[in-house]
């Protein structure tokens, strides 16, 4: 990420509303406070940060008009609920040892730092390529949500039962699409907690394990807010890519399928609601033309 991209993120932070999360950390054997990054569980110093960030970014609220925010059952699948990790938590089950899935080791600060900027850039590039792959995977899987005529495939969007992530047994396109997207969002969010690219150093305090970055100034809050903003940005980019790949009409149906709790009914009714006024106008025009012809007869 270049200086322009970093300044853009910081500008967005200044303009955005605060999303407050409690601080988190664990004490190691040496008595030092450690910050493991955003968590998926509620315990061990973690507070389900990935779920809460995803909900803050994409869940519908009482003030939302119908659009591309995610309704309750849909956001439950993406963000997780109860004891479930959800799609965004999937990398913490099956990709724990894959650094690129979490944007690990992409941190750098000037001065006496454990790695160079070049090292950080290599790790960051690996992460970006990994997440691009997940993003493309989600776009490809979305094609199975609708049939060849652009209609919702009911069996692919049925949410009578929760999605079974991290298993080859799950075949519903809504679930597989959300899983790929969730894995991409996990890494995007981890970028801000596992790296120091959004941090502000405190010149009065030394860099080191006794000075956790999450406790320096408001770095933790910056990481959370940046992750919320970036999650929204990636969701919008996903919609843009669907439109480029499949055209606006088919993409709109796909987005509807991923955001509604009963897509087979809701998206079909939405289509009828849009089509009915158009048909009504056409009937009026046809009737007017017919009356005009009758008047012109000798």
The 8 nearest C-alpha neighbors of each residue, nearest first, counted from 0:
[[1, 4, 5, 2, 120, 3, 196, 123],
 [2, 0, 4, 3, 5, 6, 196, 7],
 [1, 3, 5, 4, 6, 0, 7, 196],
 [2, 4, 6, 1, 5, 7, 0, 8],
 [5, 3, 7, 1, 6, 2, 0, 8],
 [6, 4, 2, 8, 7, 3, 9, 1],
 [5, 7, 9, 3, 8, 4, 10, 2],
 [8, 6, 4, 10, 5, 9, 3, 11],
 [7, 9, 11, 5, 6, 10, 12, 4],
 [8, 10, 12, 6, 11, 7, 5, 13],
 [11, 9, 7, 13, 12, 8, 6, 14],
 [10, 12, 8, 14, 9, 13, 15, 7],
 [13, 11, 9, 15, 10, 14, 8, 225],
 [12, 14, 10, 11, 15, 9, 16, 8],
 [13, 15, 11, 12, 10, 16, 9, 17],
 [16, 14, 12, 13, 11, 17, 224, 228],
 [17, 15, 18, 14, 12, 13, 224, 19],
 [16, 18, 19, 15, 224, 220, 12, 221],
 [19, 17, 224, 16, 20, 223, 220, 55],
 [18, 20, 17, 21, 220, 223, 224, 22],
 [21, 19, 22, 18, 220, 223, 48, 46],
 [22, 20, 23, 19, 46, 220, 219, 48],
 [21, 23, 20, 24, 219, 213, 214, 220],
 [24, 22, 44, 45, 21, 34, 25, 46],
 [23, 25, 34, 44, 33, 32, 35, 26],
 [26, 24, 33, 32, 44, 27, 34, 43],
 [25, 27, 32, 31, 30, 33, 28, 24],
 [28, 26, 30, 29, 31, 25, 32, 33],
 [29, 27, 30, 26, 31, 32, 25, 33],
 [28, 30, 27, 31, 26, 32, 209, 208],
 [29, 31, 27, 28, 26, 32, 209, 25],
 [32, 30, 26, 27, 29, 209, 33, 208],
 [31, 33, 26, 25, 24, 27, 30, 34],
 [34, 32, 25, 24, 26, 31, 35, 211],
 [33, 35, 24, 36, 23, 25, 32, 211],
 [36, 34, 33, 24, 37, 38, 193, 25],
 [37, 35, 192, 34, 193, 38, 189, 45],
 [38, 36, 48, 49, 192, 189, 35, 45],
 [37, 39, 45, 47, 48, 40, 49, 46],
 [38, 40, 47, 49, 88, 48, 84, 50],
 [41, 39, 47, 38, 42, 45, 46, 84],
 [42, 40, 46, 47, 45, 39, 43, 38],
 [43, 41, 45, 44, 40, 46, 47, 38],
 [42, 44, 45, 25, 41, 40, 24, 46],
 [43, 45, 24, 23, 42, 25, 46, 41],
 [46, 44, 38, 42, 41, 43, 47, 40],
 [45, 47, 41, 48, 38, 40, 42, 44],
 [48, 46, 39, 40, 38, 41, 50, 49],
 [47, 49, 51, 37, 38, 46, 50, 52],
 [50, 48, 52, 51, 47, 39, 38, 53],
 [51, 49, 78, 53, 48, 47, 52, 79],
 [50, 52, 48, 54, 53, 49, 55, 47],
 [51, 53, 55, 49, 54, 50, 227, 48],
 [54, 52, 56, 50, 51, 55, 78, 57],
 [55, 53, 58, 51, 56, 57, 52, 50],
 [56, 54, 52, 53, 57, 51, 58, 227],
 [57, 55, 53, 227, 54, 231, 52, 230],
 [56, 58, 54, 68, 55, 53, 69, 59],
 [59, 57, 54, 69, 68, 74, 55, 70],
 [58, 60, 68, 69, 70, 63, 57, 61],
 [61, 59, 62, 63, 58, 68, 70, 64],
 [60, 62, 63, 59, 64, 58, 65, 70],
 [61, 63, 60, 64, 59, 65, 58, 68],
 [64, 62, 60, 61, 59, 65, 66, 68],
 [63, 65, 66, 62, 61, 59, 60, 68],
 [66, 64, 63, 67, 68, 59, 70, 69],
 [67, 65, 68, 64, 63, 255, 258, 69],
 [66, 68, 258, 69, 254, 65, 255, 57],
 [67, 69, 59, 57, 58, 66, 258, 70],
 [70, 68, 258, 58, 74, 59, 73, 57],
 [69, 71, 73, 259, 59, 258, 72, 74],
 [72, 70, 74, 73, 75, 69, 260, 58],
 [73, 71, 75, 260, 74, 70, 76, 158],
 [72, 74, 76, 75, 70, 71, 69, 260],
 [73, 75, 77, 69, 76, 71, 72, 78],
 [76, 74, 79, 72, 73, 78, 80, 77],
 [77, 75, 85, 73, 74, 79, 78, 86],
 [76, 78, 86, 74, 85, 75, 79, 87],
 [79, 77, 50, 85, 75, 87, 74, 53],
 [85, 80, 78, 84, 75, 83, 76, 77],
 [81, 79, 83, 75, 82, 78, 84, 85],
 [80, 82, 83, 79, 84, 75, 85, 40],
 [81, 83, 80, 84, 79, 40, 41, 85],
 [82, 84, 79, 80, 81, 85, 88, 76],
 [85, 83, 88, 79, 39, 89, 82, 86],
 [79, 84, 86, 78, 77, 76, 88, 87],
 [85, 87, 178, 181, 77, 89, 88, 177],
 [88, 86, 181, 185, 182, 85, 78, 89],
 [87, 89, 84, 86, 85, 91, 90, 39],
 [88, 90, 86, 91, 92, 87, 182, 84],
 [91, 89, 94, 92, 93, 88, 182, 95],
 [92, 90, 95, 89, 88, 94, 93, 39],
 [93, 91, 90, 89, 94, 95, 88, 165],
 [92, 94, 90, 95, 91, 89, 165, 96],
 [95, 93, 90, 97, 96, 91, 92, 100],
 [94, 96, 91, 97, 93, 90, 92, 98],
 [95, 97, 94, 98, 93, 100, 91, 99],
 [96, 98, 94, 99, 100, 95, 101, 90],
 [99, 97, 103, 100, 101, 102, 96, 95],
 [98, 100, 126, 102, 101, 97, 125, 129],
 [101, 99, 186, 98, 97, 102, 126, 94],
 [100, 102, 186, 103, 99, 189, 98, 190],
 [103, 101, 99, 126, 190, 100, 186, 98],
 [102, 104, 98, 101, 105, 193, 99, 194],
 [105, 103, 106, 122, 119, 102, 194, 193],
 [106, 104, 119, 123, 194, 122, 103, 102],
 [107, 105, 194, 195, 104, 119, 196, 108],
 [106, 108, 116, 195, 119, 105, 109, 115],
 [109, 107, 112, 110, 106, 195, 116, 111],
 [108, 110, 107, 111, 112, 116, 115, 200],
 [109, 111, 112, 108, 206, 107, 113, 115],
 [110, 112, 109, 113, 206, 108, 114, 115],
 [111, 113, 114, 110, 108, 109, 107, 115],
 [114, 112, 111, 115, 107, 108, 207, 106],
 [115, 113, 112, 118, 116, 107, 119, 106],
 [116, 114, 118, 117, 119, 107, 113, 112],
 [115, 117, 119, 118, 107, 120, 114, 108],
 [118, 116, 120, 115, 119, 121, 114, 122],
 [119, 117, 115, 121, 116, 120, 114, 122],
 [118, 120, 105, 116, 122, 117, 121, 106],
 [119, 121, 123, 117, 118, 122, 124, 116],
 [122, 120, 124, 118, 123, 119, 117, 125],
 [123, 121, 125, 119, 105, 124, 120, 104],
 [122, 124, 120, 105, 126, 125, 121, 119],
 [123, 125, 127, 121, 126, 122, 120, 128],
 [126, 124, 122, 128, 123, 127, 99, 129],
 [125, 127, 99, 123, 102, 129, 124, 128],
 [126, 128, 124, 130, 129, 125, 131, 123],
 [127, 129, 131, 125, 126, 130, 124, 132],
 [130, 128, 126, 132, 127, 131, 99, 125],
 [129, 131, 183, 133, 127, 132, 128, 134],
 [132, 130, 134, 128, 133, 129, 127, 135],
 [131, 133, 135, 129, 130, 134, 136, 128],
 [134, 132, 136, 130, 179, 131, 183, 135],
 [133, 135, 131, 137, 136, 132, 180, 183],
 [136, 134, 138, 132, 137, 133, 131, 139],
 [135, 137, 133, 139, 134, 138, 132, 179],
 [136, 138, 176, 179, 140, 134, 135, 180],
 [139, 137, 135, 141, 136, 140, 241, 134],
 [140, 138, 136, 137, 141, 142, 135, 176],
 [139, 141, 137, 176, 142, 138, 143, 136],
 [140, 142, 138, 143, 139, 144, 176, 137],
 [141, 143, 140, 144, 139, 145, 138, 253],
 [144, 142, 141, 145, 172, 140, 146, 155],
 [143, 145, 142, 141, 172, 152, 155, 151],
 [146, 144, 151, 150, 152, 149, 143, 142],
 [145, 147, 149, 150, 148, 152, 151, 143],
 [146, 148, 149, 145, 150, 143, 142, 249],
 [147, 149, 146, 150, 145, 249, 151, 152],
 [150, 148, 146, 145, 147, 249, 151, 252],
 [149, 151, 145, 146, 148, 152, 147, 252],
 [150, 152, 145, 153, 263, 144, 146, 149],
 [153, 151, 145, 155, 154, 144, 146, 150],
 [152, 154, 263, 155, 156, 151, 157, 262],
 [153, 155, 157, 156, 152, 171, 263, 172],
 [154, 156, 171, 172, 153, 152, 144, 157],
 [157, 155, 173, 153, 154, 158, 171, 262],
 [156, 158, 154, 159, 155, 153, 261, 171],
 [159, 157, 160, 161, 156, 260, 162, 261],
 [158, 160, 157, 161, 162, 156, 261, 72],
 [159, 161, 158, 162, 157, 163, 72, 76],
 [162, 160, 158, 163, 76, 159, 75, 72],
 [161, 163, 174, 164, 76, 160, 169, 158],
 [164, 162, 169, 161, 166, 165, 168, 174],
 [163, 165, 166, 162, 86, 178, 89, 169],
 [166, 164, 89, 163, 167, 93, 92, 169],
 [167, 165, 168, 164, 169, 163, 170, 162],
 [166, 168, 169, 165, 170, 164, 163, 175],
 [169, 167, 166, 170, 163, 164, 165, 171],
 [170, 168, 167, 163, 171, 166, 164, 162],
 [169, 171, 172, 168, 175, 174, 167, 155],
 [172, 170, 155, 174, 173, 169, 175, 156],
 [171, 173, 155, 175, 174, 144, 143, 176],
 [172, 174, 156, 176, 171, 175, 155, 177],
 [175, 173, 177, 172, 171, 176, 162, 178],
 [174, 176, 178, 172, 177, 173, 171, 179],
 [175, 177, 137, 140, 173, 179, 178, 174],
 [178, 176, 180, 174, 175, 179, 181, 77],
 [177, 179, 86, 181, 175, 176, 180, 174],
 [180, 178, 137, 182, 133, 176, 181, 177],
 [179, 181, 177, 183, 137, 178, 182, 134],
 [182, 180, 87, 86, 178, 184, 183, 179],
 [181, 183, 185, 179, 87, 180, 184, 90],
 [182, 184, 130, 180, 181, 185, 186, 133],
 [185, 183, 187, 181, 186, 182, 188, 180],
 [186, 184, 182, 87, 188, 183, 187, 181],
 [185, 187, 101, 189, 188, 100, 184, 183],
 [186, 188, 184, 190, 185, 189, 183, 226],
 [189, 187, 226, 185, 190, 186, 191, 184],
 [188, 190, 186, 192, 191, 101, 187, 193],
 [191, 189, 102, 187, 188, 193, 192, 194],
 [190, 192, 222, 189, 194, 188, 193, 226],
 [191, 193, 36, 189, 190, 194, 222, 37],
 [194, 192, 190, 189, 103, 36, 191, 102],
 [195, 193, 106, 105, 191, 192, 190, 196],
 [194, 196, 106, 198, 197, 107, 191, 193],
 [195, 197, 198, 194, 106, 191, 107, 5],
 [198, 196, 195, 222, 191, 221, 199, 5],
 [199, 197, 195, 218, 196, 200, 221, 212],
 [198, 200, 218, 201, 197, 216, 215, 217],
 [201, 199, 202, 198, 215, 216, 212, 108],
 [200, 202, 203, 204, 215, 199, 216, 205],
 [203, 201, 204, 200, 205, 206, 199, 215],
 [204, 202, 201, 205, 200, 206, 215, 216],
 [203, 205, 202, 201, 206, 210, 200, 215],
 [206, 204, 207, 203, 210, 202, 201, 209],
 [207, 205, 210, 204, 208, 112, 111, 209],
 [206, 208, 210, 209, 205, 211, 112, 212],
 [209, 207, 210, 211, 31, 206, 33, 32],
 [210, 208, 207, 31, 211, 32, 206, 33],
 [209, 211, 208, 207, 206, 212, 205, 214],
 [212, 210, 213, 214, 208, 209, 33, 215],
 [211, 213, 215, 214, 210, 218, 198, 219],
 [214, 212, 219, 218, 211, 215, 34, 217],
 [213, 215, 212, 211, 216, 219, 218, 217],
 [216, 214, 212, 213, 218, 217, 201, 211],
 [215, 217, 218, 214, 201, 199, 200, 213],
 [218, 216, 220, 219, 215, 221, 214, 213],
 [219, 217, 221, 198, 213, 220, 216, 215],
 [220, 218, 213, 222, 221, 217, 223, 214],
 [219, 221, 223, 222, 217, 218, 224, 19],
 [222, 220, 218, 224, 219, 223, 225, 217],
 [221, 223, 191, 219, 225, 220, 224, 192],
 [224, 222, 220, 226, 221, 225, 219, 227],
 [223, 225, 227, 221, 226, 222, 220, 18],
 [224, 226, 228, 222, 227, 223, 221, 229],
 [225, 227, 188, 229, 223, 224, 228, 230],
 [228, 226, 224, 230, 56, 225, 229, 52],
 [227, 229, 225, 231, 226, 230, 232, 224],
 [228, 230, 232, 226, 231, 227, 225, 233],
 [231, 229, 227, 233, 232, 228, 226, 234],
 [232, 230, 234, 228, 229, 233, 56, 235],
 [231, 233, 229, 235, 230, 234, 236, 228],
 [234, 232, 236, 230, 235, 231, 237, 229],
 [233, 235, 237, 231, 236, 232, 230, 238],
 [236, 234, 238, 232, 237, 233, 231, 239],
 [237, 235, 233, 239, 238, 234, 240, 232],
 [236, 238, 234, 240, 235, 239, 233, 241],
 [239, 237, 241, 235, 236, 240, 242, 234],
 [240, 238, 236, 242, 237, 241, 235, 243],
 [239, 241, 243, 237, 242, 238, 244, 236],
 [240, 242, 244, 238, 250, 239, 243, 245],
 [243, 241, 246, 247, 250, 239, 240, 245],
 [244, 242, 240, 241, 246, 245, 239, 247],
 [243, 245, 241, 242, 240, 246, 138, 250],
 [244, 246, 242, 241, 243, 250, 249, 247],
 [245, 247, 242, 243, 248, 249, 250, 244],
 [248, 246, 242, 250, 249, 251, 245, 243],
 [249, 247, 251, 250, 246, 252, 242, 149],
 [248, 250, 252, 251, 149, 247, 246, 245],
 [251, 249, 253, 247, 242, 241, 252, 248],
 [252, 250, 254, 248, 253, 249, 247, 255],
 [251, 253, 255, 249, 250, 254, 256, 248],
 [254, 252, 250, 256, 255, 251, 144, 249],
 [255, 253, 251, 257, 256, 252, 250, 258],
 [254, 256, 252, 258, 253, 257, 259, 266],
 [257, 255, 262, 253, 254, 258, 259, 252],
 [258, 256, 254, 255, 259, 173, 253, 73],
 [257, 259, 69, 255, 256, 73, 70, 67],
 [260, 258, 262, 261, 70, 256, 255, 257],
 [259, 261, 72, 73, 262, 70, 258, 71],
 [262, 260, 259, 263, 264, 265, 157, 158],
 [261, 263, 256, 265, 266, 259, 264, 260],
 [262, 264, 153, 261, 151, 265, 266, 267],
 [263, 265, 267, 262, 266, 261, 268, 269],
 [266, 264, 262, 268, 267, 261, 263, 269],
 [267, 265, 269, 262, 268, 264, 255, 263],
 [266, 268, 270, 264, 269, 265, 263, 271],
 [269, 267, 271, 265, 270, 266, 272, 264],
 [268, 270, 266, 272, 267, 271, 265, 273],
 [269, 271, 267, 273, 268, 272, 274, 266],
 [272, 270, 274, 268, 273, 269, 275, 267],
 [273, 271, 269, 270, 275, 274, 268, 276],
 [272, 274, 270, 271, 275, 269, 276, 277],
 [273, 275, 271, 277, 272, 276, 270, 278],
 [274, 276, 278, 277, 272, 273, 271, 279],
 [277, 275, 279, 278, 274, 280, 273, 272],
 [276, 278, 280, 274, 275, 279, 281, 273],
 [277, 279, 281, 275, 276, 280, 282, 274],
 [280, 278, 276, 282, 277, 281, 275, 283],
 [281, 279, 283, 277, 282, 278, 276, 284],
 [282, 280, 278, 284, 283, 279, 285, 277],
 [281, 283, 285, 279, 280, 284, 286, 278],
 [284, 282, 286, 280, 281, 285, 287, 279],
 [285, 283, 281, 287, 286, 282, 288, 280],
 [284, 286, 282, 288, 283, 287, 281, 289],
 [285, 287, 283, 289, 284, 288, 282, 290],
 [288, 286, 284, 290, 289, 285, 283, 291],
 [287, 289, 291, 285, 286, 290, 284, 292],
 [288, 290, 286, 292, 291, 287, 285, 293],
 [291, 289, 293, 287, 292, 288, 294, 286],
 [292, 290, 288, 294, 289, 293, 287, 295],
 [293, 291, 289, 295, 290, 294, 288, 296],
 [292, 294, 290, 296, 291, 295, 289, 288],
 [293, 295, 291, 292, 296, 290, 297, 289],
 [296, 294, 292, 293, 291, 297, 290, 289],
 [295, 297, 293, 294, 292, 291, 290, 289],
 [296, 295, 294, 293, 292, 291, 290, 289]]
